[in-house]
């Protein structure tokens, strides 16, 4: 007969009472029995979570190259004994100091690089690999661009992938208004290109994002920081995505 988990726990608690009565002697063993039985009872409730700065969204931390990421693995459930934690980077175990293993463990990535793009960091219990939590890094680089007012410029990001991806352009984290801003958008199999035929400081200066969403690889973002100054005509300039560890 199969008993529900709560029923089994009730039986264990009853046994704890019996052990208290039967083991009251010079060896003081009742505490050991209580710890063993309670941990059997609560074993299924042990769970981990990873907190991060900057925060993760959908299990993904999006961060600019050369910035810092901090990760903290926490044991959500209470336990009467210390639990040893382990960290893995793409399956390879990370060496931790002894003081950084029990019940809570932290990692600091300073700085992150393009080699960290697409990397998964997983925390798990040493005694139970099924109890784990993980996050993935999305590392992007920023192209800093300066152009004379009145010039012409084109921003491009590589989008070749199989299956095909969807592309969204943003200015200062808001959906780009192509009609009012004098933008031209061009897509083909290989790239998405945003062009401005006559750059104006009041309209066009700011941060541009090329957000590529893939059903297989997730979200990848390319950032352009555009500074407009003076008056000068410049030929078409195309800025490609910088090298990515897990590029599309």
C-alpha positions in Angstrom: 0.0 0.0 0.0 1.3 3.5 -0.9 1.0 6.1 1.8 1.0 9.8 1.1 4.2 11.8 2.1 2.4 13.6 4.9 1.3 10.3 6.4 4.9 8.9 6.4 6.1 12.1 8.1 3.4 11.6 10.8 4.7 8.1 11.4 8.3 9.4 11.7 7.2 11.9 14.2 5.5 9.2 16.2 8.7 7.2 16.0 10.7 10.2 17.3 8.6 10.1 20.4 9.3 6.4 20.9 13.0 7.0 20.4 13.0 9.7 23.0 11.5 7.3 25.5 13.8 4.3 24.6 17.1 6.1 24.1 17.2 8.2 27.3 20.4 6.9 28.6 24.0 7.9 29.3 24.8 8.1 25.6 22.3 10.9 24.8 21.3 9.3 21.4 17.8 10.7 21.2 19.1 13.9 19.5 20.8 11.9 16.7 17.6 9.9 16.1 15.6 13.0 15.9 17.9 14.6 13.3 18.0 11.6 11.1 14.2 11.0 11.0 13.3 14.7 10.5 15.7 15.0 7.6 14.2 11.8 6.0 10.8 13.4 6.4 11.7 16.8 4.9 14.1 15.5 2.2 11.6 16.0 -0.6 11.0 19.6 0.4 14.6 20.7 -0.1 14.8 23.3 -2.9 17.4 25.8 -4.2 17.1 29.2 -5.9 19.7 31.5 -7.5 19.6 35.2 -6.8 21.6 37.5 -9.0 22.7 41.1 -9.6 21.7 42.2 -12.2 18.5 40.2 -11.9 17.6 37.3 -14.2 14.5 37.3 -16.4 13.3 34.0 -17.5 16.4 32.4 -16.2 18.7 34.7 -18.3 20.9 37.5 -17.1 21.5 40.1 -19.8 24.7 42.1 -19.2 27.2 44.2 -21.0 30.7 42.9 -21.4 33.3 44.1 -18.8 30.6 44.5 -16.2 30.1 42.5 -13.0 27.7 39.7 -12.2 27.1 38.3 -8.7 25.3 35.0 -8.1 24.0 33.6 -4.8 22.6 30.1 -4.3 20.2 29.8 -1.4 18.7 26.7 0.2 15.0 27.6 0.4 13.9 24.8 2.8 15.0 24.6 6.4 17.2 21.7 7.5 18.5 20.5 10.8 21.9 19.7 9.3 24.1 21.8 7.1 23.8 21.1 3.3 26.9 21.4 1.1 26.4 23.2 -2.2 28.2 22.9 -5.5 28.6 25.3 -8.5 29.1 24.2 -12.1 30.0 26.3 -15.2 28.7 24.5 -18.3 29.0 21.2 -16.4 32.5 21.8 -15.1 32.7 22.0 -11.3 33.9 25.3 -9.8 36.2 25.1 -6.7 34.7 26.7 -3.7 36.3 27.8 -0.4 35.0 25.7 2.5 33.2 28.7 4.1 31.3 29.2 0.8 29.7 25.8 0.6 27.2 25.3 3.4 23.5 26.3 2.9 24.4 29.4 0.9 27.1 30.0 -1.7 28.1 33.0 -3.8 30.0 33.6 -7.1 31.3 36.9 -8.4 32.1 37.3 -12.1 34.3 40.4 -12.5 34.4 41.2 -15.3 32.3 39.1 -17.6 33.6 38.7 -21.1 32.3 37.5 -24.5 33.5 34.0 -23.5 30.8 34.0 -20.9 28.0 34.5 -23.4 25.6 31.6 -23.4 27.3 30.0 -20.4 25.0 28.3 -17.8 25.9 28.4 -14.1 24.2 25.7 -12.0 24.1 25.3 -8.3 23.1 21.9 -6.8 23.2 20.0 -3.5 26.2 17.8 -3.1 24.1 15.0 -1.7 21.2 15.3 -4.2 22.0 16.5 -7.8 18.2 16.6 -8.5 17.9 19.6 -6.2 19.4 22.4 -8.4 18.9 25.9 -9.9 20.6 27.6 -12.8 20.9 30.8 -14.8 22.3 31.6 -18.2 24.4 34.6 -19.2 23.7 36.8 -22.2 26.7 39.0 -22.7 26.5 41.8 -25.2 29.0 44.4 -26.4 28.2 48.1 -27.0 29.4 50.0 -30.1 30.0 53.6 -29.3 29.4 55.7 -32.4 29.9 59.4 -33.0 28.6 61.1 -36.1 28.3 64.7 -37.3 24.8 66.1 -37.4 23.3 65.9 -40.9 25.3 62.8 -41.8 24.1 59.4 -42.9 24.5 56.2 -40.9 23.5 52.6 -40.9 23.4 50.2 -38.0 23.5 46.5 -38.8 23.3 43.2 -36.8 23.8 39.7 -38.1 20.7 37.6 -37.9 21.5 34.4 -39.9 20.2 31.4 -38.1 18.2 28.2 -38.5 15.4 28.3 -37.6 14.7 31.9 -38.6 14.6 34.6 -36.0 12.5 37.7 -35.4 14.1 41.1 -35.0 13.0 44.2 -33.0 14.7 47.6 -33.0 14.5 49.9 -30.0 15.7 53.4 -29.1 16.3 54.0 -25.4 14.4 50.8 -24.6 11.3 51.9 -26.4 9.9 50.5 -29.7 11.3 52.5 -32.6 8.9 54.8 -34.4 10.1 54.3 -38.0 7.7 56.7 -39.6 8.3 59.8 -37.5 12.0 59.3 -37.0 13.0 59.2 -40.7 14.4 55.6 -40.4 14.7 53.0 -43.0 14.7 49.3 -42.1 16.0 46.5 -44.3 16.1 42.8 -43.6 17.5 39.8 -45.5 18.6 36.3 -44.5 21.9 37.6 -43.2 21.4 40.9 -41.5 18.9 43.5 -40.2 20.0 47.1 -41.1 18.6 50.3 -39.7 19.5 53.4 -41.7 19.1 57.2 -41.0 19.6 59.3 -44.1 19.9 62.6 -42.2 20.9 62.4 -38.6 19.4 65.0 -36.2 20.6 65.2 -32.6 17.2 65.9 -31.0 15.7 62.9 -32.7 18.4 60.3 -33.2 20.9 60.6 -30.4 20.7 57.8 -27.8 21.0 54.0 -27.4 19.8 51.6 -30.1 19.0 48.0 -29.5 18.8 45.2 -32.1 16.9 42.4 -30.3 17.0 39.1 -32.0 14.7 36.3 -30.8 15.3 32.7 -31.8 13.1 29.7 -30.8 16.3 27.7 -30.4 18.9 30.1 -29.0 16.7 32.5 -27.1 17.2 36.3 -27.1 20.4 38.0 -28.2 20.8 41.8 -28.1 23.2 44.2 -29.8 23.6 47.7 -28.5 24.7 50.8 -30.3 25.3 54.1 -28.5 24.9 57.0 -30.9 26.3 60.4 -30.2 25.5 63.3 -32.6 27.7 66.4 -32.8 28.5 69.2 -35.4 27.6 69.1 -39.0 29.2 66.6 -41.4 28.2 64.2 -44.1 29.5 60.7 -43.6 29.3 57.7 -45.9 27.4 54.6 -45.0 28.9 52.8 -42.0 28.0 49.3 -41.1 28.7 47.9 -37.6 28.6 44.2 -37.3 27.9 42.2 -34.2 31.1 41.7 -32.1 32.3 38.2 -31.7 29.9 36.2 -29.5 30.7 32.9 -27.7 27.3 31.5 -28.6 26.4 33.6 -31.6 23.4 32.8 -33.8 
